[in-house]
Amino acid sequence: MDESHQGSRDQGAINARFDIVKSRFKNIRLLCIACVLASSAHAQNYPAKPIRFIVGFPPSGTNDFLARAVAPKMGEFLGQQVVVDNRGGASTMIATELVARAAPDGYTILLNAPAHSTNPTLAKPNYDSIRDFAFVSLVAESQNLLVLHTSIPAKTVNEFLAFAKARPGDINYGSSGAGSTPHLSAELFQYMTGIKLVHVPYKGSGAGMVALLSGEISMYFANIPVAIQHVRNGRLRPIALSGTRRNPAVPGIPTLTESGLTGFDVTSWFGIAAPAKTPRVIVDQLNGAIVRAVNAPELRARFLDQGAEPVGNTPEQYTAFIEREIAKWAKVIKAAGIKGG
């Protein structure tokens, strides 16, 4: 066989293989286009059924109150029911992992709370607190209120510190779980003042409030919405706020910074996230419903009356906020030696 015939045959084989590869790439391209079109059609029809709103706390308490307050308004603007599903336990990790593993179709969303930013340091969860989520919007912020059982003879922070220093290890404080802001507030309070308290974690702030009201524990850094009615009716004694400014829902109560603990700042926050890879058009629809909900006059007034400040921001702003919170609390937890248990 001469070289010209051999070359022609080799070239023919190369061309045949090229045609096969080109055909496969064409099929892949068509498949990708079909997937994009299907995703687009799905997003255009969203939502076509009720949305499951996972809350990592039991019923009652600030998180549950905020979720149940915002859910009906979101549903009103989305045209579908938003159903609250309480999945408490493991410092919100049960609920958070459930959403991280859910289908990214917009029908399963999560109420984020500060434990989302402390769990990476305290507990090492089985999900990535940033990469496994599409952050939709910050809903509201609040402060913690340092409240005492009325049997404690202290009306100011300094009076309580003197009382506690005379009884090291004898005063119990409650929290809604390891890594919650009530827990972190009390641990930071001990770190900055040198007092020794005993941590008693409960399954949610509602149970913690019951324990405080009964005298089972003596103090609690409670989210304002969960404590405010008991403060207003005189069953609990408030002595300070954990944030950087006073709150009009509890007029006359100073911040811990004003009380001498310069730089003390623990703020509770509540936001909404979806599973990672949720289409951006769906994230934007959820975001729009949240922003409209928290700015509705009746909901805004209800939040403010309970000591929570409505927010409503962009997905980019909320993502950056979460990243800052994780970095901030990693430093605080390590510096103060705070443990997860």
Secondary structure as the mmCIF struct_conf table of DSSP 4:
data_model
#
loop_
_struct_conf.conf_type_id
_struct_conf.id
_struct_conf.beg_label_comp_id
_struct_conf.beg_label_asym_id
_struct_conf.beg_label_seq_id
_struct_conf.end_label_comp_id
_struct_conf.end_label_asym_id
_struct_conf.end_label_seq_id
HELX_RH_AL_P HELX_RH_AL_P1 GLU A 3 GLN A 44
TURN_TY1_P TURN_TY1_P1 ASN A 45 ASN A 45
BEND BEND1 ALA A 48 LYS A 49
STRN STRN1 ILE A 51 VAL A 55
BEND BEND2 GLY A 56 PHE A 57
BEND BEND3 PRO A 59 GLY A 61
HELX_RH_AL_P HELX_RH_AL_P2 THR A 62 LEU A 78
TURN_TY1_P TURN_TY1_P2 GLY A 79 GLY A 79
BEND BEND4 GLN A 80 GLN A 80
STRN STRN2 VAL A 82 ASN A 86
HELX_RH_3T_P HELX_RH_3T_P1 ALA A 90 THR A 92
HELX_RH_AL_P HELX_RH_AL_P3 MET A 93 ALA A 100
TURN_TY1_P TURN_TY1_P3 ARG A 101 ARG A 101
BEND BEND5 ALA A 102 ALA A 102
BEND BEND6 PRO A 104 TYR A 107
STRN STRN3 THR A 108 ASN A 112
TURN_TY1_P TURN_TY1_P4 PRO A 114 PRO A 114
HELX_RH_AL_P HELX_RH_AL_P4 ALA A 115 LEU A 122
TURN_TY1_P TURN_TY1_P5 ALA A 123 ALA A 123
BEND BEND7 ASN A 126 TYR A 127
TURN_TY1_P TURN_TY1_P6 SER A 129 ASP A 132
STRN STRN4 PHE A 133 HIS A 149
TURN_TY1_P TURN_TY1_P7 THR A 150 SER A 151
BEND BEND8 ILE A 152 ILE A 152
BEND BEND9 LYS A 155 THR A 156
HELX_RH_AL_P HELX_RH_AL_P5 VAL A 157 LYS A 165
TURN_TY1_P TURN_TY1_P8 ALA A 166 ALA A 166
BEND BEND10 ARG A 167 ARG A 167
TURN_TY1_P TURN_TY1_P9 PRO A 168 GLY A 169
STRN STRN5 ILE A 171 SER A 175
BEND BEND11 SER A 176 GLY A 177
TURN_TY1_P TURN_TY1_P10 ALA A 178 GLY A 179
BEND BEND12 SER A 180 SER A 180
HELX_RH_AL_P HELX_RH_AL_P6 THR A 181 THR A 193
STRN STRN6 LEU A 197 PRO A 201
BEND BEND13 LYS A 203 GLY A 204
HELX_RH_AL_P HELX_RH_AL_P7 SER A 205 SER A 214
TURN_TY1_P TURN_TY1_P11 GLY A 215 GLY A 215
BEND BEND14 GLU A 216 SER A 218
STRN STRN7 MET A 219 ASN A 223
HELX_RH_AL_P HELX_RH_AL_P8 ILE A 224 ARG A 232
TURN_TY1_P TURN_TY1_P12 ASN A 233 GLY A 234
BEND BEND15 ARG A 235 ARG A 235
STRN STRN8 LEU A 236 LEU A 241
BEND BEND16 SER A 242 ARG A 245
TURN_TY1_P TURN_TY1_P13 PRO A 248 ALA A 249
BEND BEND17 VAL A 250 VAL A 250
TURN_TY1_P TURN_TY1_P14 PRO A 251 GLY A 252
HELX_LH_PP_P HELX_LH_PP_P1 ILE A 253 PRO A 254
STRN STRN9 THR A 255 THR A 255
TURN_TY1_P TURN_TY1_P15 LEU A 256 GLY A 260
TURN_TY1_P TURN_TY1_P16 THR A 262 GLY A 263
STRN STRN10 THR A 267 PRO A 275
TURN_TY1_P TURN_TY1_P17 ALA A 276 LYS A 277
HELX_RH_AL_P HELX_RH_AL_P9 ARG A 280 VAL A 294
TURN_TY1_P TURN_TY1_P18 ASN A 295 ASN A 295
BEND BEND18 ALA A 296 ALA A 296
HELX_RH_AL_P HELX_RH_AL_P10 PRO A 297 ASP A 305
TURN_TY1_P TURN_TY1_P19 GLN A 306 GLY A 307
STRN STRN11 ALA A 308 PRO A 310
HELX_RH_AL_P HELX_RH_AL_P11 PRO A 315 ALA A 336
TURN_TY1_P TURN_TY1_P20 GLY A 337 GLY A 337
#
